[in-house]
Amino acid sequence: MASSAVIVMSPDGLISEAIAYIGMVSILLAFLLETRNVLHSKQPLYLFLMAFGSGLLGVRAFLISEWAFFVLEVVWCGAAVVAYMTLQKSRSQARDEASS
């Protein structure tokens, strides 16, 4: 029983594979929607999809010890999170100025 749990949780196990595929689909969905002018790269949904997908792929890269890919995904995720926070801050400031 314990050996099957080890296989599922191993770097090449089912959970690790699911993390990789969900992350990949998230990033590809953001990219496809952006290239078809459904989303803009500064919209919250786009930034969320990129941060979420990159974060998951970063976890996967860590699990399989792919360090260059891990660094890439951490930076990519960080850039999306910073862009999202900057967007939220500018929206908040615009609302504050409009209500003044």
VEXGUZA-474630 format. One line per field, with one value per residue: residue number from 1; residue in one letter; x negated, y, z negated of N, C-alpha, C in turn. Coordinates in Angstrom, 2 decimals. Atoms other than C-alpha are relative to their C-alpha. Layout:
<sites>
seq	c(NUM,...) $
type	c(a,...) $
n.c1	c(X,...) $
n.c2	c(Y,...) $
n.c3	c(Z,...) $
ca.c1	c(X,...) $
ca.c2	c(Y,...) $
ca.c3	c(Z,...) $
c.c1	c(X,...) $
c.c2	c(Y,...) $
c.c3	c(Z,...) $
</sites>
This chain:
<sites>
seq	c(1,2,3,4,5,6,7,8,9,10,11,12,13,14,15,16,17,18,19,20,21,22,23,24,25,26,27,28,29,30,31,32,33,34,35,36,37,38,39,40,41,42,43,44,45,46,47,48,49,50,51,52,53,54,55,56,57,58,59,60,61,62,63,64,65,66,67,68,69,70,71,72,73,74,75,76,77,78,79,80,81,82,83,84,85,86,87,88,89,90,91,92,93,94,95,96,97,98,99,100) $
type	c(m,a,s,s,a,v,i,v,m,s,p,d,g,l,i,s,e,a,i,a,y,i,g,m,v,s,i,l,l,a,f,l,l,e,t,r,n,v,l,h,s,k,q,p,l,y,l,f,l,m,a,f,g,s,g,l,l,g,v,r,a,f,l,i,s,e,w,a,f,f,v,l,e,v,v,w,c,g,a,a,v,v,a,y,m,t,l,q,k,s,r,s,q,a,r,d,e,a,s,s) $
n.c1	c(-0.82,0.87,0.76,-0.81,-0.03,1.29,-0.02,-0.87,0.62,1.36,0.13,-0.60,-1.28,-1.22,-0.23,0.99,-0.43,-1.20,0.47,0.62,-1.00,-0.87,0.81,0.17,-1.29,-0.24,0.83,-0.43,-1.30,0.27,0.65,-0.95,-1.00,0.65,0.30,-1.28,-0.57,-1.06,0.61,1.18,1.04,-0.05,-1.25,0.19,-0.15,1.21,1.09,-0.26,0.29,1.45,0.62,-0.43,0.65,1.45,0.21,-0.12,1.14,1.15,-0.08,0.38,1.44,0.65,-0.16,0.82,1.36,0.36,0.25,-0.11,-1.43,-0.53,0.31,-0.83,-1.39,-0.10,0.09,-1.22,-1.09,0.25,-0.32,-1.46,-0.52,0.35,-0.84,-1.35,-0.02,0.13,-1.30,-0.96,0.37,-0.38,-1.46,-0.41,0.32,-0.94,-1.27,0.14,0.00,-1.33,-0.94,0.43) $
n.c2	c(-1.19,-1.17,-0.15,-0.68,-1.42,-0.56,-0.14,-1.12,-1.25,-0.14,-1.07,0.40,0.61,-0.57,-1.36,-0.84,-0.14,-0.84,-1.37,-0.47,-0.21,-1.12,-1.20,-0.20,-0.42,-1.36,-0.92,0.03,-0.66,-1.44,-0.39,0.09,-1.06,-1.28,-0.12,-0.14,-1.25,0.22,-0.58,-0.84,0.48,-0.75,0.29,0.88,1.42,0.41,0.04,1.12,1.26,0.12,0.24,1.33,1.01,-0.03,0.52,1.47,0.56,-0.15,1.12,1.21,-0.07,0.29,1.42,0.83,-0.56,-0.72,-1.27,-1.13,-0.16,-0.51,-1.43,-0.65,-0.05,-0.88,-1.38,-0.23,-0.12,-1.25,-1.12,-0.07,-0.44,-1.42,-0.74,0.01,-0.90,-1.36,-0.29,-0.22,-1.25,-1.13,-0.06,-0.52,-1.43,-0.66,-0.07,-0.98,-1.34,-0.26,-0.25,-1.23) $
n.c3	c(0.00,0.08,-1.24,-1.01,0.37,-0.38,-1.46,-0.34,0.46,-0.50,-0.98,-1.27,0.31,-0.55,0.48,-0.66,-1.40,-0.01,0.24,-1.24,-1.04,0.38,-0.21,-1.44,-0.56,0.47,-0.77,-1.40,-0.09,0.06,-1.25,-1.10,0.15,-0.27,-1.43,-0.72,0.49,0.99,1.19,-0.17,0.93,1.26,0.69,1.17,-0.31,-0.70,0.96,0.90,-0.71,-0.17,1.30,0.46,-0.82,0.24,1.35,-0.03,-0.72,0.89,0.95,-0.75,-0.27,1.27,0.31,-0.88,0.06,-1.23,0.66,-0.93,-0.23,1.26,0.07,-1.02,0.43,1.16,-0.51,-0.78,0.98,0.72,-0.87,-0.11,1.30,0.13,-0.94,0.56,1.15,-0.53,-0.61,1.08,0.68,-0.86,-0.01,1.30,0.00,-0.91,0.71,1.06,-0.62,-0.54,1.09,0.72) $
ca.c1	c(0.00,-2.75,-4.62,-1.67,-1.50,-5.20,-4.67,-1.79,-3.75,-7.07,-8.45,-7.24,-3.99,-0.41,-0.18,-3.36,-2.11,1.25,-0.51,-2.51,0.49,2.68,-0.13,-0.74,2.96,3.21,0.31,1.44,5.00,3.74,1.54,4.25,6.82,4.33,3.31,6.99,7.66,10.02,7.69,5.04,1.73,2.46,5.86,6.22,7.43,4.46,2.02,3.70,3.52,-0.16,-1.07,0.94,-0.44,-4.02,-3.72,-2.52,-5.24,-7.77,-6.56,-6.90,-10.40,-11.39,-10.01,-11.98,-15.13,-15.07,-16.77,-17.03,-13.33,-12.57,-14.33,-12.53,-9.12,-9.78,-10.81,-7.84,-5.42,-7.00,-6.68,-2.98,-2.35,-4.18,-2.26,1.02,0.18,-0.86,2.40,4.44,2.53,3.08,6.78,7.10,5.37,7.64,10.72,9.42,8.79,12.20,13.95,12.00) $
ca.c2	c(0.00,2.46,1.74,2.88,6.17,6.70,6.17,8.66,11.31,10.70,13.39,11.41,10.31,11.17,14.28,15.71,15.05,16.65,19.75,20.01,19.65,22.08,24.65,24.17,24.51,27.67,29.37,28.22,29.39,32.85,33.00,31.83,34.25,37.11,36.37,36.29,39.66,38.13,39.15,41.82,41.06,43.65,42.22,40.52,37.20,36.99,37.79,35.27,32.50,33.25,33.41,30.28,28.28,29.39,28.68,25.15,24.54,25.89,23.32,20.60,21.79,21.67,18.16,16.84,18.88,20.88,23.93,26.14,25.57,26.20,29.59,30.50,29.69,31.45,34.62,34.31,33.83,36.70,39.02,38.18,38.68,42.04,43.17,42.15,44.00,47.11,46.96,46.67,49.57,51.85,50.95,51.69,55.06,55.93,55.12,57.22,60.18,59.84,59.85,62.92) $
ca.c3	c(0.00,-0.91,2.34,4.48,2.53,3.18,6.92,7.07,5.13,6.87,9.19,12.18,10.51,11.33,9.15,10.60,14.13,13.33,11.97,15.19,17.48,15.53,15.54,19.25,20.11,18.01,19.79,23.24,22.58,21.58,24.68,27.07,25.66,25.87,29.47,30.49,28.81,26.25,23.42,23.14,21.44,18.74,17.77,14.37,15.84,18.21,15.40,13.09,15.71,16.34,12.64,11.79,14.70,14.15,10.44,11.10,13.67,11.18,8.65,11.27,12.24,8.57,8.16,11.12,10.33,13.56,12.08,15.18,15.88,12.20,12.29,15.53,14.08,10.77,12.63,15.02,12.12,10.20,13.19,13.55,9.82,9.80,12.90,11.25,8.04,10.01,11.97,8.77,7.17,10.17,10.27,6.56,6.98,9.93,7.83,4.94,7.25,8.85,5.48,4.24) $
c.c1	c(-0.87,-0.76,0.82,0.11,-1.30,-0.03,0.85,-0.65,-1.41,-0.06,0.61,1.37,1.18,0.25,-0.95,0.37,1.22,-0.37,-0.58,1.04,0.93,-0.75,-0.17,1.28,0.31,-0.78,0.43,1.35,-0.18,-0.58,0.98,1.07,-0.60,-0.28,1.26,0.79,1.23,-0.45,-1.15,-1.01,-0.05,1.30,-0.23,0.11,-1.23,-1.16,0.18,-0.36,-1.50,-0.69,0.33,-0.73,-1.50,-0.32,0.07,-1.17,-1.29,-0.04,-0.46,-1.51,-0.81,0.04,-0.90,-1.43,-0.48,-0.22,0.07,1.48,0.68,-0.22,0.85,1.43,0.20,-0.04,1.27,1.20,-0.14,0.35,1.51,0.62,-0.28,0.87,1.44,0.11,-0.10,1.32,1.03,-0.28,0.42,1.52,0.53,-0.26,0.96,1.37,-0.05,0.03,1.37,1.00,-0.35,0.63) $
c.c2	c(1.25,0.21,0.68,1.49,0.67,0.24,1.20,1.33,0.20,1.10,-0.33,-0.64,0.78,1.44,0.98,0.24,0.91,1.46,0.57,0.31,1.16,1.33,0.33,0.52,1.44,1.03,0.03,0.68,1.52,0.49,-0.02,1.08,1.37,0.18,0.11,1.22,-0.19,0.60,0.89,-0.42,0.76,-0.25,-0.98,-1.50,-0.54,-0.17,-1.15,-1.32,-0.21,-0.31,-1.40,-1.10,-0.07,-0.53,-1.51,-0.64,0.15,-1.10,-1.28,-0.03,-0.32,-1.49,-0.90,0.51,0.60,1.45,1.20,0.30,0.56,1.51,0.77,0.17,0.88,1.46,0.36,0.23,1.32,1.22,0.18,0.51,1.49,0.84,0.07,0.98,1.46,0.44,0.31,1.32,1.20,0.14,0.59,1.51,0.77,0.14,1.05,1.42,0.36,0.33,1.27,1.23) $
c.c3	c(0.00,1.31,1.08,-0.30,0.40,1.50,0.40,-0.35,0.53,1.05,1.36,-0.19,0.57,-0.43,0.67,1.47,0.11,-0.21,1.29,1.07,-0.32,0.20,1.47,0.64,-0.40,0.81,1.47,0.20,-0.03,1.33,1.17,-0.07,0.30,1.50,0.86,-0.46,-0.88,-1.34,0.41,-1.06,-1.32,-0.77,-1.15,0.32,0.71,-0.99,-1.00,0.68,0.15,-1.34,-0.51,0.76,-0.24,-1.39,-0.04,0.73,-0.79,-1.04,0.68,0.27,-1.26,-0.30,0.84,0.12,1.31,-0.39,0.94,0.29,-1.25,-0.11,1.00,-0.49,-1.23,0.45,0.76,-0.93,-0.77,0.83,0.13,-1.30,-0.20,0.93,-0.52,-1.17,0.45,0.62,-1.09,-0.72,0.84,0.09,-1.30,-0.08,0.89,-0.67,-1.12,0.55,0.53,-1.10,-0.78,0.58) $
</sites>
